[in-house]
């Protein structure tokens, strides 16, 4: 695996750790309110759902990091979890905000293409 491929996969994993923090811990704080364009009332009503969503982002990050740690043997992990990132990003872009396509799906796609090319 090339250094560039590893760095892009790591970047995607770190983005999902960031999403975890935003959704689990900052959802109803100023950073979360601004990021997701919500009122305090909206955030309070959806806090539990957001925390659950954040946990899933953590699982994606863990899978990608596990694939990186395994090196070449982690190829299947990286492909699977990057596909999950892309599907989640496309779904989010369709159902929530087009911005998700660029923040989540595009980095996942770049990572997947690099993994497939270098694999």
FILO-637069 format. One record per residue (C-alpha): residue number from 1; residue in three letters; x, y, z. Coordinates in nm, 3 decimals. Example, Ala and Ser with C-alpha at 12.3 -4.5 7.8 and 13.67 -1.06 7.14 Angstrom:
BEGIN
    nr   rest        px        py        pz
     1    ALA     1.230    -0.450     0.780
     2    SER     1.367    -0.106     0.714
END
This chain:
BEGIN
    nr   rest        px        py        pz
     1    UNK     0.000     0.000     0.000
     2    UNK     0.140     0.336    -0.094
     3    UNK     0.196     0.607     0.162
     4    UNK    -0.063     0.826    -0.013
     5    UNK    -0.324     0.548     0.007
     6    UNK    -0.257     0.497     0.377
     7    UNK    -0.278     0.870     0.446
     8    UNK    -0.610     0.905     0.263
     9    UNK    -0.760     0.606     0.445
    10    UNK    -0.633     0.753     0.773
    11    UNK    -0.788     1.089     0.684
    12    UNK    -1.125     0.924     0.621
    13    UNK    -1.097     0.739     0.954
    14    UNK    -1.010     1.063     1.136
    15    UNK    -1.305     1.240     0.970
    16    UNK    -1.531     0.973     1.117
    17    UNK    -1.375     1.017     1.461
    18    UNK    -1.452     1.389     1.422
    19    UNK    -1.812     1.306     1.323
    20    UNK    -1.836     1.084     1.632
    21    UNK    -1.724     1.370     1.856
    22    UNK    -1.962     1.617     1.691
    23    UNK    -2.261     1.385     1.710
    24    UNK    -2.200     1.224     2.049
    25    UNK    -2.053     1.506     2.253
    26    UNK    -2.105     1.841     2.075
    27    UNK    -2.451     1.794     1.923
    28    UNK    -2.621     2.045     2.154
    29    UNK    -2.313     2.265     2.208
    30    UNK    -2.231     2.575     1.999
    31    UNK    -1.999     2.383     1.763
    32    UNK    -2.261     2.116     1.697
    33    UNK    -2.545     2.364     1.662
    34    UNK    -2.346     2.566     1.408
    35    UNK    -2.223     2.262     1.215
    36    UNK    -2.568     2.113     1.176
    37    UNK    -2.764     2.440     1.160
    38    UNK    -2.998     2.355     1.444
    39    UNK    -3.165     2.536     1.728
    40    UNK    -3.107     2.428     2.087
    41    UNK    -3.459     2.286     2.091
    42    UNK    -3.403     2.078     1.778
    43    UNK    -3.074     1.948     1.916
    44    UNK    -3.230     1.855     2.248
    45    UNK    -3.506     1.662     2.072
    46    UNK    -3.261     1.465     1.856
    47    UNK    -2.963     1.427     2.090
    48    UNK    -3.009     1.053     2.152
    49    UNK    -3.046     0.982     1.780
    50    UNK    -2.735     1.186     1.702
    51    UNK    -2.534     0.999     1.966
    52    UNK    -2.637     0.669     1.808
    53    UNK    -2.534     0.801     1.468
    54    UNK    -2.202     0.913     1.613
    55    UNK    -2.140     0.567     1.753
    56    UNK    -2.181     0.418     1.405
    57    UNK    -1.928     0.668     1.272
    58    UNK    -1.693     0.542     1.540
    59    UNK    -1.737     0.186     1.415
    60    UNK    -1.649     0.299     1.063
    61    UNK    -1.336     0.471     1.193
    62    UNK    -1.240     0.162     1.393
    63    UNK    -1.281    -0.063     1.090
    64    UNK    -1.066     0.162     0.875
    65    UNK    -0.798     0.189     1.142
    66    UNK    -0.803    -0.190     1.189
    67    UNK    -0.752    -0.229     0.814
    68    UNK    -0.459     0.014     0.824
    69    UNK    -0.297    -0.164     1.118
    70    UNK    -0.315    -0.494     0.930
    71    UNK    -0.134    -0.349     0.629
    72    UNK    -0.181    -0.557     0.313
    73    UNK    -0.384    -0.813     0.509
    74    UNK    -0.637    -0.538     0.589
    75    UNK    -0.733    -0.490     0.224
    76    UNK    -1.083    -0.637     0.268
    77    UNK    -1.148    -0.426     0.579
    78    UNK    -1.049    -0.108     0.399
    79    UNK    -1.262    -0.189     0.094
    80    UNK    -1.566    -0.283     0.303
    81    UNK    -1.556     0.018     0.535
    82    UNK    -1.480     0.263     0.254
    83    UNK    -1.783     0.125     0.069
    84    UNK    -1.985     0.185     0.387
    85    UNK    -1.857     0.544     0.397
    86    UNK    -1.958     0.601     0.035
    87    UNK    -2.306     0.451     0.076
    88    UNK    -2.367     0.649     0.396
    89    UNK    -2.241     0.967     0.230
    90    UNK    -2.463     0.926    -0.076
    91    UNK    -2.764     0.844     0.141
    92    UNK    -2.693     1.147     0.363
    93    UNK    -2.659     1.370     0.058
    94    UNK    -2.997     1.252    -0.071
    95    UNK    -3.183     1.268     0.260
    96    UNK    -3.014     1.538     0.467
    97    UNK    -2.766     1.771     0.296
    98    UNK    -2.581     1.770    -0.036
    99    UNK    -2.274     1.886     0.160
   100    UNK    -2.240     1.532     0.299
   101    UNK    -2.157     1.408    -0.049
   102    UNK    -1.843     1.622    -0.053
   103    UNK    -1.745     1.587     0.312
   104    UNK    -1.799     1.211     0.343
   105    UNK    -1.863     1.026     0.016
   106    UNK    -1.597     1.190    -0.201
   107    UNK    -1.310     1.128     0.044
   108    UNK    -1.435     0.771     0.083
   109    UNK    -1.441     0.725    -0.293
   110    UNK    -1.090     0.864    -0.333
   111    UNK    -0.971     0.629    -0.058
   112    UNK    -1.145     0.330    -0.216
   113    UNK    -0.999     0.402    -0.560
   114    UNK    -0.651     0.433    -0.412
   115    UNK    -0.691     0.108    -0.216
   116    UNK    -0.814    -0.075    -0.527
   117    UNK    -0.533     0.061    -0.741
   118    UNK    -0.261    -0.011    -0.487
   119    UNK    -0.408    -0.346    -0.378
END
